[in-house]
Structures are given as C-alpha cells and as structure tokens.
Amino acid sequence: MDAQTIIARRVAQELRSGNLVNLGIGIPTLVANYVPAGLNVFFQSENGLIGTGPIPEQGMAHPLLTDAGGRPISALPGAAIFDSAMSFGLIRGGHVDITVLGGLQVDAGGHLANWMIPGKMVPGMGGAMDLVTGAKRVIVAMQHAAKGKSKIVAKCSLPLTSARPVDMVVTDMAVIAFPDGRATLVETAPGIEVAEVLAVTEAELVIPDEVSVMKL
C-alpha cells in the first residue's frame, strides 16, 4: 500500500455519519474514496457546494462544476450550491465538523504551516486559514518526511496557517495527536516500529505506554 493510500484510509476512519467535511487539495481529496460503507458524510467544497460526488468520468465534466482547486467534480442528488460568502459563513461560523488539509510543517505544539512553498510562486493561502480557525476538528494529512527531512518539526520555520493548533496529524508512518499541547505518538503504520518514527521525526514526541498499530 502506497503512502498516500495509507494516509487517506486512516483519515477516513475519523469521519462520522452526518459530518460536514471539507477536504483540502492533494492527499486529503483521496479520503472520499475510503469512506466506510454505510457512513453518510457531506463533503463541502469551499467555493460553494455541499454534496460533492466522485470525479466525473472522461468527457462528463461540467466546466462550471469544480472544486476549490479548479478540478472537475460531480454533485450528488440533493446537493446544495451557493456563493463563496455563504460557504465561508459556514466555515467561519463553526459549522464544518472536520477539515482535512495537507501540510508542509507541523510543529511540536500542533501548529500548521501549509500555504507557502519556499522559492515558488503561490496564488495565496486560499481558505486554509479560515478552515483551521473555524472547523470543529482539524486533521492534517501529509507524508512524514520530504526529501529525507522531517515535516514534524520542533518549531515551524514557514509562516503559520493559524495560531490554533491542529487536532491530529496522519502520516504514512504514524498518527500524532496533541493532548495538553504536546505532540503524542498515538499509532504507527503497519510494519513501522516506534523507533523508526522517532528516527525521522525532528519534534520531540511523547510516547505512551501503549502505541497502537493503524487498522487499515
């Protein structure tokens, strides 16, 4: 199982029936592929749609029906379409149950940096700042390291997305939560030992007496 699939499958286990869920660009979009059977989840696109469906088949995409990143999407029966002001009213008003975002760095206190890539032009931070601040629960879905460098850092060197810490980070190696504001290793991926996680993690992790293995 590849890294992105591990992450998406594990994040999907955090969803609950009736949740209003916002999925960010990149790995988070894959979470919709692994929603457990029988779970009724409402996916929101921040550009103004609740009830997003699967990616349209070749030739069936509608040019005006896209997600926030401009990729084609479909709408399920009963979907609601509205303007960006209403969409961000839902986000800023605390009505989104879970937001899943990608990350460039998450520090030992749970602070996220995910909108500025060094040396590259970016169109802006998009809705990430609003989502991290306004959603009831924030989950970061990202690979544990990039080019051999830990993305779980002691302190973010990139600009923070929000002053609010995230609730959980799911990587291809581990699940990390932040009780009492301290990065705590909750689970390891199948076949990954605690020592291996520690070896590639810059931030200091709290290690409980028992660390579970992800059930994928």
C-alpha positions in Angstrom: 0.0 0.0 0.0 1.5 3.3 -1.0 2.0 6.3 1.4 -1.0 8.3 0.1 -3.4 5.4 0.4 -2.3 4.7 4.0 -2.9 8.3 5.0 -6.3 8.6 3.2 -7.6 5.3 4.6 -6.6 6.2 8.1 -8.1 9.7 8.0 -11.4 8.2 6.6 -11.8 6.3 9.9 -12.2 9.6 11.7 -15.4 10.5 9.8 -18.8 10.0 11.4 -22.3 9.9 9.9 -23.8 13.4 9.5 -20.4 15.1 9.5 -19.9 18.2 7.2 -16.4 17.6 5.9 -14.0 19.9 3.9 -11.2 18.2 2.1 -8.2 20.2 1.0 -6.1 19.9 -2.1 -3.7 16.9 -2.6 -3.8 13.8 -0.3 -7.0 15.0 1.5 -9.1 14.6 -1.7 -8.4 10.9 -1.6 -10.1 10.5 1.7 -13.5 10.5 -0.1 -12.5 7.2 -1.8 -12.3 5.4 1.5 -15.4 6.4 3.5 -16.6 3.3 5.4 -19.7 1.6 3.9 -23.0 2.9 5.3 -21.5 6.2 6.5 -23.4 9.3 5.3 -20.9 12.2 5.1 -21.5 15.5 3.5 -18.4 16.9 1.7 -18.1 20.6 1.2 -16.1 22.4 -1.4 -15.2 25.9 -0.1 -16.1 27.5 -3.4 -19.8 26.8 -2.7 -21.0 23.2 -2.8 -22.2 20.7 -0.2 -22.7 17.2 -1.6 -19.7 16.7 -3.8 -19.6 13.4 -5.6 -16.8 11.4 -7.3 -14.6 12.8 -10.0 -16.5 12.7 -13.3 -15.7 10.2 -16.0 -13.7 11.3 -19.0 -15.8 13.6 -21.1 -18.5 14.0 -18.5 -17.0 17.0 -16.6 -19.0 20.2 -16.5 -16.8 23.3 -16.9 -18.6 25.2 -14.1 -18.6 22.4 -11.6 -15.2 22.4 -10.0 -13.7 22.1 -6.5 -11.7 24.9 -4.9 -8.6 23.9 -6.8 -10.3 24.1 -10.1 -10.5 20.3 -10.7 -13.8 18.8 -12.1 -16.2 17.4 -9.5 -19.7 16.0 -9.6 -22.7 16.8 -7.4 -24.8 14.1 -5.7 -28.6 14.2 -5.7 -29.7 16.8 -3.1 -26.5 18.8 -3.3 -26.7 22.5 -2.4 -24.9 25.1 -4.4 -24.3 28.7 -3.0 -21.9 31.6 -3.3 -18.5 31.9 -1.7 -19.8 34.3 1.0 -22.3 31.7 2.3 -19.6 29.0 2.1 -17.2 31.0 4.2 -20.0 31.9 6.6 -20.4 28.2 7.2 -16.6 27.7 7.7 -16.1 30.8 9.9 -19.3 30.2 11.8 -18.0 26.8 13.1 -20.4 24.6 11.1 -17.7 22.4 9.5 -17.2 19.3 11.6 -13.9 18.2 10.2 -11.4 19.8 7.8 -8.6 17.7 6.3 -5.7 19.7 5.0 -2.2 18.9 3.6 0.8 20.3 5.4 4.3 21.5 4.8 5.2 21.5 8.5 3.5 20.8 11.8 5.4 21.6 15.0 5.6 20.0 18.4 2.7 22.2 19.7 0.4 21.3 16.7 0.8 24.5 14.7 0.4 24.1 11.0 2.3 25.7 8.1 0.8 24.8 4.8 0.3 27.6 2.4 3.7 29.0 1.3 6.2 26.9 -0.5 9.8 28.4 -0.4 11.1 29.5 -3.7 7.8 29.1 -5.5 5.0 31.5 -6.5 1.8 30.7 -4.8 -1.7 32.2 -5.6 -2.3 32.8 -1.9 -3.3 30.9 1.2 -6.9 30.2 -0.1 -9.3 29.1 2.6 -6.8 27.3 4.8 -6.6 30.0 7.5 -10.4 30.1 7.8 -10.7 26.4 7.9 -8.0 25.8 10.5 -9.5 28.5 12.7 -13.2 27.7 12.1 -13.6 24.0 11.8 -14.5 21.9 14.9 -11.7 19.4 14.2 -8.6 19.8 12.1 -6.7 16.8 10.7 -3.5 17.2 8.7 -2.8 14.5 6.1 0.7 14.6 4.9 3.8 12.4 4.4 6.1 12.2 7.4 9.1 13.4 5.6 10.0 15.1 2.3 13.4 14.6 0.7 14.7 13.0 3.8 13.7 15.9 6.0 11.1 15.6 8.8 7.8 17.5 8.3 7.1 17.1 12.1 9.3 19.8 13.4 10.3 21.4 16.7 9.1 24.8 15.5 7.7 25.8 12.1 10.1 27.8 10.0 7.4 28.6 7.4 4.6 31.1 8.1 1.8 29.6 10.3 -1.6 29.0 8.8 -3.3 29.7 12.1 -2.5 30.3 15.7 -4.9 27.5 16.6 -3.2 24.1 16.9 -4.5 21.2 14.8 -6.1 18.1 16.5 -4.4 15.3 14.7 -1.7 14.6 12.1 -1.9 11.4 10.0 1.2 10.5 8.0 2.4 7.4 6.2 4.3 6.4 9.3 2.2 7.5 12.3 -0.8 9.1 13.9 0.1 12.0 16.2 -2.3 13.9 18.5 -1.7 16.9 20.7 -3.2 16.4 24.2 -2.1 19.2 26.5 -0.4 20.8 23.6 2.3 18.1 23.3 2.9 16.0 20.2 2.0 12.5 21.2 2.5 9.3 19.2 -0.8 7.5 19.1 -0.4 4.9 16.3 2.2 3.6 14.0 1.6 2.4 10.4 1.7 -1.4 9.9 5.3 -2.7 9.8 6.6 0.6 11.3 8.3 0.5 14.8 8.2 3.3 17.3 12.0 3.7 17.0 11.7 4.2 13.2 9.2 7.0 13.7 11.4 8.7 16.3 14.4 8.4 14.0 12.8 10.5 11.2 10.9 13.0 13.5 12.5 16.3 14.4 10.0 17.2 17.1 10.1 15.5 20.5 7.3 13.1 20.8 5.5 11.9 23.9 5.4 8.1 23.8 2.6 6.4 25.8 3.0 3.0 27.4 1.0 1.5 24.6 1.2 2.7 20.9 -1.4 1.0 18.7 -1.0 0.0 15.1 -3.2 1.6 12.4 -6.0 -0.7 11.3 -6.3 -0.2 7.6 
